[in-house]
Amino acid sequence: LSSNYLDILGSQKLSGHIRVSGAKNSSLVLMVAALLTDSSVFLSNVPLLSDVESMSKILLSMGLKLRRNQNQLEIITSGLSLFSKNLSCEVFHELRASFFCIGPLLARFGEVKIPLPGGCRIGARPIDEHIQGLRALGAIVETKNEYVVAKTISPQKRLIGARIKFNCKSVGATETILMAATLAQGTTILENAAQEPEIQDLAMMLNEMGAKIQGAGTSQIKIEGVDHLNGCSYTVMPDRIEAGTFLVAAAITRSPLTLSPVIPEHLETVILKLQECGCLIECKGDTLRIIPRKNLQAVDIITSPFPGFPTDLQAPFMALMATVKGISKIEETVFEDRMQHLREFQRMGAKILLDGNTAYVIGTNNLKATSITGGDLRSCAAMVLVSLAANGTSVVRGLEYLDRGYEDFAGKLNAVGANISKVYSIPLASDECD
């Protein structure tokens, strides 16, 4: 793990404009969707993230070629080999989104052997829904050692359209089955589908490639299978979670900030909660301006799938609630192990009581700087935010998580007035003598 860390001077006011990068979670699944075609896919607005690098390694391991120029990415799929013999477990374990590859590969080739995925440790995120969906489309799917092996049962080696009802609103499973169904024979109906904007982004790109998808963004999606998909050029939507994180940065420092580009409808519940606690938010086109009042009030949140309050902003929002007047109740309903940041906040003087997956936060204006460590992507971002509000200079570790999901996070904050230094630690060489 990285031993680099951030030095963050607290109590600095922010002011200015932050450019919001392309969406991490969209970028990853759009890169995978390129596997559905034998033509090139050009993606714009792809963020510079370690997760995108990990996905790039996975695609390269399958024989694809990638050309990258800053936020532009060309994916050349003509060299895609029947990779199933030698896929490296190690690169797949770096990234949970690696498992999305199973749907497109099975749909195109009729068989696939893929390593089990990895990702942040924030509780159980089973792949059962993905597997049940693929079985419903006419595949035999088995788990053997570290791999999932899947094969179509149709003599034509094609998946067959079906009506599939998900047991829970799983974003990953919806995306996996959506991609697989684009090349299936017949019509597929997905019920109780996840409604996240990333699914709408995926469906829009697939339709550009020649797919026939209706209803993405609602709980029922209809996919009419086609024989072949083409390449396309597509721009990744702005990252709603990054935008939400910077809105919280403005609120926690009681500073005005302007953000663009954003899609305000993707942030409705977040905007409502920030308004409820005392922030003025102005929306003009793809630009948001937030002006927090000095005396913000506690508000309660319950995380839930879109269009509810996003679980990915629970930790940043808890950081904010630790600095406002009153007692807030924060309930996590999506992941069962997503309160890892709580103890680190307490070390800074935050008053938080935990009861199961519900935290009660008693606000204070007296957080003290210390050394804290993020244990997953979003908690690490929250560590940076809480340090912006603390008195003194904090040390934040766990940057390997932060770099997975935020492009130049410290740089963007420094550009609007934060005082954050990245310190590069050189690990000591181990002593070879006994």
MARGUMI-879631 format. One record per residue (C-alpha): residue in one letter; y, x, z negated. Coordinates in steps of 0.5 Angstrom, whole numbers, plus 2048, in hexadecimal, padded with zeros to 3 digits. Layout:
# residues N
AYXZ;...
END
This chain:
# residues 434
L800800800;S807802801;S80B8067FC;N8118057FF;Y8168007FB;L81D7FD7FB;D8237FF7F6;I8277F87F5;L82E7F87F2;G82F7F17EF;S8357EC7EE;Q8377EE7F5;K83B7E97F9;L8397E7800;S83D7E5806;G83C7E580E;H8377E3813;I82F7E4813;R82B7E481A;V8247E0819;S81E7E381C;G8197E0820;A8147DC81C;K80E7E1819;N8097DB819;S80A7D9820;S80A7E0823;L8037E1820;V8007DB823;L8047DB82A;M8017E282B;V7FA7E0829;A7FC7DA82E;A7FC7DF834;L7F57E0833;L7F47D9837;T7F67DC83D;D7F57E2842;S7FC7E2844;S8027E6840;V8067E283B;F80D7E5839;L8107E3832;S8177E4830;N81A7E4829;V8147E7826;P8157EA81F;L8147F181E;L80F7F0818;S8097F4816;D8057ED817;V8077ED81E;E8057F581E;S7FE7F381B;M7FD7ED820;S7FF7F2826;K7F97F7823;I7F47F1824;L7F67EF82B;L7F67F682D;S7EF7F782A;M7ED7F182F;G7EF7F5835;L7F67F2836;K7FC7F6838;L8037F5834;R80A7F7836;R80F7F6831;N8177F7831;Q81A7F582B;N8197EE82A;Q8167ED831;L80E7ED831;E80A7ED838;I8037EB837;I7FE7ED83D;T7F77EA83C;S7F47EC842;G7F07F283F;L7ED7ED839;S7E67EF839;L7E07EC835;F7E27EF82F;S7DD7EC82B;K7D97F282A;N7DE7F7827;L7E47F3823;S7E67F781D;C7E67F3817;E7EB7F8814;V7F17F5819;F7EF7EE818;H7EF7EF810;E7F67F1810;L7F87EA813;R7F67E3811;A7F97E0818;S7F37E581B;F7EF7DF81A;F7F37DB81F;C7F07DF825;I7E97DB824;G7EC7D5828;P7EE7D882E;L7E97DD82F;L7E37D782E;A7E77D3833;R7E77D8838;F7E17DB838;G7DC7D6834;E7DA7DB82F;V7DE7E082A;K7DC7E4824;I7E27E681F;P7E37E9819;L7E57E5813;P7ED7E5811;G7F17E880C;G7F87E780A;C7FD7E6804;R7F97E47FD;I7FC7DE7FB;G7F57DA7FA;A7F07D77FE;R7F17D5805;P7EB7D3808;I7E97D380F;D7E47CD80E;E7E97C9812;H7E97CE818;I7E27CE818;Q7E17C6818;G7E67C581D;L7E27CA822;R7DC7C7820;A7DF7C0822;L7E17C3829;G7D97C582A;A7D87CC827;I7D37CF823;V7D77D381E;E7D37D7819;T7D67DD814;K7D27E3814;N7D47E980F;E7DB7EA811;Y7DB7E6817;V7DC7DF81A;V7D87DE820;A7D97D8824;K7D67D582B;T7D77CF82F;I7D17CB830;S7D37C8837;P7CF7CB83D;Q7D67CC840;K7D87D083A;R7DE7CC839;L7E07C8832;I7E07C1833;G7E67BC830;A7E57B882A;R7E97B4825;I7EA7B981F;K7EC7B7818;F7EE7BC813;N7ED7BC80C;C7F47BF80A;K7FA7C180E;S7F87C8810;V7FD7CB814;G7F87D1816;A7F27CC818;T7F77C781C;E7F97CD820;T7F27D0821;I7F07C9824;L7F67C8828;M7F57CE82C;A7ED7CD82C;A7EE7C682F;T7F37C8834;L7ED7CB839;A7E87C6836;Q7E57C083B;G7E87BA839;T7ED7B7834;T7EE7BA82D;I7F17B6828;L7F37B9821;E7F47B581B;N7F87B7815;A7FA7BD819;A8007C1815;Q8077C0818;E80A7C7817;P80F7C981C;E80B7CF81E;I8067CA820;Q80B7C7825;D80D7CE827;L8067CF829;A8057C982D;M80C7CA830;M8097D0833;L8027CE835;N8057C8839;E80A7CD83C;M8037D183E;G8007CA841;A7FD7C783B;K7FD7BF83A;I7FF7BE832;Q8037B882F;G8057B7828;A8067BE825;G80A7BD81F;T8077B781D;S8007B681A;Q7FD7B4820;I7FC7B9826;K7F97B782D;I7F77BC831;E7F47BB838;G7F07C183A;V7F17C5840;D7ED7CA844;H7F27D0844;L7F97D2841;N7FE7D6844;G8037DC841;C80A7DA83F;S8107DD83C;Y8127DA835;T8177DB830;V8147DB829;M8187D6824;P81C7D881E;D8197DA818;R81A7D4813;I8187D780D;E81C7DD80E;A8227D980F;G8207D5809;T81F7DC805;F8277DE807;L8297D7805;V8267D87FE;A8297E07FE;A8307DC7FF;A82F7D77FA;I82C7DC7F5;T8327E17F6;R8377DB7F6;S83A7DE7FD;P83B7DA803;L8377DC809;T8367DA810;L82F7DA814;S82D7D981B;P8297D881F;V8267D281B;I8227CB81D;P8257C7817;E8207C2817;H81B7C7815;L81F7C880F;E8217C180D;T81D7C1806;V8207C8804;I8277C6806;L8267C0802;K8247C47FC;L8297C97FC;Q82F7C37FD;E82C7C07F7;C82D7C67F3;G8347C77F5;C8347CA7FC;L8397C8801;I8357C9808;E8387C880F;C8347C7815;K8377C881C;G8327C9822;D82D7CE820;T8327D181B;L8327D0813;R8377D280E;I8367D1807;I83B7D1801;P8387D17FA;R83C7CF7F4;K83D7D37EF;N8397CF7EA;L8337CD7ED;Q82E7C87EA;A8267C87E9;V8227C37EE;D81B7C27EE;I8167C47F4;I80F7C27F6;T80C7C67FC;S8087C3801;P8077C3808;F80C7C280D;P8117BE80D;G8117BF806;F8137C5802;P8107CC805;T80B7D0800;D80E7D6803;L8157D5800;Q8127D37F9;A8137DA7F6;P81A7DB7F9;F81C7D47F7;M8197D67F0;A81E7DC7F0;L8247D87F1;M8227D37EC;A8217D87E7;T8297D97E7;V82C7D27E7;K82D7CD7E2;G8287C97DF;I8207C87DF;S81D7C87E6;K8157C67E7;I8127C97ED;E80B7C77EF;E8077CB7F4;T8027C67F7;V8007CA7FD;F7FD7D17FB;E7FA7D17F4;D7FC7D97F3;R8037D97F5;M8077DA7EE;Q8057E27EE;H80D7E37EE;L80E7DF7E7;R80C7E57E3;E8117EA7E7;F8177E57E6;Q8157E47DE;R8167EC7DE;M81D7EB7E0;G81F7E67DB;A81D7E07DF;K81B7DA7DA;I8157D77DE;L80F7D37DB;L8087D27DF;D8047CC7DE;G7FE7CD7E3;N8027CD7EA;T8087CA7E7;A80E7CE7E5;Y8147CC7E0;V81A7D17E2;I81F7D17DD;G8257D47E0;T8297DA7DD;N82F7DE7E0;N82D7E47DC;L8277E77E1;K8267EF7DF;A8247F47E5;T81D7F77E4;S8187F97E8;I8147F47EB;T80E7F37F1;G80D7EE7F6;G8057EC7F6;D8067E87FD;L80B7E7803;R80F7E2800;S80F7E47F9;C8127EB7FB;A8177E77FF;A8197E37F8;M8197EA7F4;V81E7EC7F9;L8227E67F8;V8227E67F0;S8247ED7F0;L82A7EB7F4;A82C7E77EE;A82A7EB7E8;N82F7F07E4;G82E7F77E6;T8297FB7EB;S8227F87EC;V81C7FC7F0;V8187F77F4;R8117FA7F6;G80C7F67FB;L8107F8801;E8097F8805;Y8097F0804;L8117EF806;D8107F380C;R80B7EE80F;G80F7E880F;Y8177EA80F;E81A7EE815;D81F7F3811;F8207EF80B;A8247F4807;G8287F680D;K82A7EF80F;L82C7EE807;N8307F4807;A8347F280D;V8367EC809;G8387F0803;A8327F27FF;N8317F97FC;I8297FA7FE;S8268017FF;K81F802802;V81C8087FE;Y81780C802;S81280F7FD;I80D8147FF;P8078147FB;L80481A7F8;A7FE81E7FB;S7F881C7F6;D7F68227F2;E7EF8257F6;C7ED8297EF;D7E98267EA;
END
